[in-house]
Amino acid sequence: MHFYGFLSNGHTAALVGPDTSIDWFPYPRFDSPSVLTRILGGRRHGFFAVAWDGPAKVTQRYLDGTNVIETRVGEGAQAASITDFLDPKGPVLCRALAAGRPLRLHLKLAFDYGLVPAAVRATARGLDLRHPLEPLHLELVVRNLKGRPLPPPRLGSSEEIVWALRPGRYLVELGAVGHNRGPEETVATAAHHWRRRQIPYDGPHPEAFARSALVLQGLTYAPTHAVIAAPTTSLPEEVGGTRQWDYRYTWIRDAAYVAEAWTGAGALEAARATLAFLLNRVAPEAAPFDAPLVRVDGSLVPAERDLEWLPGHAGSWPCREGNGAADQRQLDIEGDLLASLHRYLEASDDWDFAAEHWPRIVRLVEWSGAHWRERDASLWEFRGQDAHYTHSKLMCWVALDRGARIGRRLGHGQQALRWEQEALRVRAAIERWGTDPSGDHYVQRFGGSAVDAALLLLPLYEYCAVDAPRFQATLQRIETDLVDNGWVYRYRRDMFGAAAHPFVLANTWLARVYWRQGRTAEAARALEPVLAARTSLGLLGEHVDQATGVPRGNFPQAFSHLGILQALSEMAAVPAQGRLQPV
């Protein structure tokens, strides 16, 4: 499946299509308004393409071990290559061109998600593209092989810039352009930036592991080590529906999952940095977190609003900025963070880190112990459907359990004992109310009858054994009710109706459960559709359209790629059927 390629520099991201058009570019950072927004609209909303005359075969690939994309056009003397990347040193979108044929650059830049066309003027080294109402501007500079800027084209009456280039080698820069440099030097610097971050791995599907690691590295905001859920807003979960959300923020849950995946993969420094960002968000009073998600600098996420001027990707409206989940209560997030922290501590023996953050750990555990009896929106972020969700209670149990384990290791035995006793009360509630009336299997919410994919996490968080009878019965219900053609749905219905597409992360959960049960062939089969659904560049969205193979939801998705990292790390590091040991 050919879809967009993902570019990143640890500050912002861009998406480049198989036709060379860059159709998404928030500027200057991940959660800023975009200046190229055609992916959610049309040409007038902003794009940056390379064009040529006549038909030509086009192929695309990542340079090995990088988030740098090379597009090759044609063959022989008329061939051209376009190497796209974001400058690791700043918010600059770079296109290194090696052209055996004439090429044209087509640029339409519009600020505020395509709403405000740029005011364009020629300068001594290129074009200045300025926001007419705010102090924000970008430069477009084209340099030759020696790094010297080319004279800009004459500006016409059209808002679309067309810059014709003769055969040759060029470096095209868009953004906060700095000193003079040539294309070869810049490509080499960008490639080295990613290759020096490679994670050693010796296990199945090494190419999937490596690409997923690069995606997660690319979704990490370098100044703070915050991890965003995805680099886009409003790519639809279901074409023509209303499930369009802004994912360019750091969810406590998602980032904790990423840190756990880094620990399992042996990337302990990355895990520690992300955990430190999350722990430093813990408030000294009231709830530990002001919201379940924050911006990449730790500030509050803006209120959700519709971008009414955008028609939406494939006509799926509305497009949105901000996220209403910031107003929800999600009781699982403290447990998510403490589980990831405990996993890191066991793997690293870095107990000084735990001691440094002990007051914050206490806040997290005490909050879970005091509030686990309340309703919440669950990890699925149901709107208007707060209830007693079994997974949320599980994660409150995890918070108390992992807090007690950490506390005992640090010599806080009395606090640990009190938390252990409260964890027993949470467990009693789950066993009484989180099961169906017969007590045969666990259910999605207290008093309900449906199951959801989050119940697969019960043994993964060591609440129960993978072969416990009640979990075995739950697994059978999940296989019957939620698995379709090898794909796992997170649930069947929510406030918007039937779930349209499977949830990629859930397949990796199922694979991990099978692996721990010793069902290795079934574990491999659970991963097969995920690996097969990757785009030609190895990327995944949050969902997959079974009928077409097209990624659905925001793209690429941290959940999906961290799931691959977790599953493959476990398969490479531990024997099937046994308690997971730290890597």
HELIX and SHEET records of a PDB file:
HELIX    1   1 ARG A   38  LEU A   40  5                                   3    
HELIX    2   2 ARG A   43  HIS A   45  5                                   3    
HELIX    3   3 GLY A   76  GLN A   78  5                                   3    
HELIX    4   4 PHE A  111  GLY A  114  1                                   4    
HELIX    5   5 PRO A  183  ARG A  195  1                                  13    
HELIX    6   6 PRO A  206  GLY A  218  1                                  13    
HELIX    7   7 ILE A  252  GLY A  264  1                                  13    
HELIX    8   8 LEU A  268  LEU A  279  1                                  12    
HELIX    9   9 HIS A  313  GLY A  315  5                                   3    
HELIX   10  10 GLY A  324  ASP A  327  5                                   4    
HELIX   11  11 ILE A  333  SER A  348  1                                  16    
HELIX   12  12 TRP A  351  GLU A  356  1                                   6    
HELIX   13  13 TRP A  358  HIS A  371  1                                  14    
HELIX   14  14 THR A  390  ARG A  409  1                                  20    
HELIX   15  15 GLY A  413  TRP A  433  1                                  21    
HELIX   16  16 ALA A  453  LEU A  456  5                                   4    
HELIX   17  17 LEU A  457  LEU A  460  1                                   4    
HELIX   18  18 PRO A  469  ASP A  481  1                                  13    
HELIX   19  19 VAL A  504  ARG A  516  1                                  13    
HELIX   20  20 THR A  520  ALA A  533  1                                  14    
HELIX   21  21 ALA A  558  ALA A  573  1                                  16    
SHEET    1   A 4 GLY A   5  SER A   8  0                                        
SHEET    2   A 4 ALA A  13  VAL A  16 -1                                        
SHEET    3   A 4 ILE A  22  PRO A  26 -1                                        
SHEET    4   A 4 SER A  34  LEU A  36 -1                                        
SHEET    1   B 3 PHE A  47  ALA A  51  0                                        
SHEET    2   B 3 LEU A 103  LYS A 108 -1                                        
SHEET    3   B 3 ILE A 161  LEU A 165 -1                                        
SHEET    1   C 8 VAL A  58  TYR A  62  0                                        
SHEET    2   C 8 ILE A  69  VAL A  73 -1                                        
SHEET    3   C 8 ALA A  80  LEU A  86 -1                                        
SHEET    4   C 8 VAL A  92  ALA A  99 -1                                        
SHEET    5   C 8 GLY A 168  GLY A 175 -1                                        
SHEET    6   C 8 HIS A 137  ARG A 143 -1                                        
SHEET    7   C 8 LEU A 127  ARG A 130 -1                                        
SHEET    8   C 8 ALA A 119  ALA A 122 -1                                        
SHEET    1   D 2 ALA A 110  ALA A 110  0                                        
SHEET    2   D 2 VAL A 116  PRO A 117 -1                                        
SHEET    1   E 2 THR A 220  TYR A 221  0                                        
SHEET    2   E 2 ALA A 226  VAL A 227 -1                                        
SHEET    1   F 2 THR A 250  TRP A 251  0                                        
SHEET    2   F 2 LEU A 293  VAL A 294 -1                                        
SHEET    1   G 2 ARG A 305  ASP A 306  0                                        
SHEET    2   G 2 ARG A 320  GLU A 321 -1                                        
SHEET    1   H 2 VAL A 483  ASP A 484  0                                        
SHEET    2   H 2 TRP A 487  VAL A 488 -1                                        
SHEET    1   I 2 ARG A 493  ASP A 494  0                                        
SHEET    2   I 2 GLY A 497  ALA A 498 -1                                        
SHEET    1   J 2 HIS A 543  VAL A 544  0                                        
SHEET    2   J 2 PRO A 551  ARG A 552 -1                                        
END                                                                             
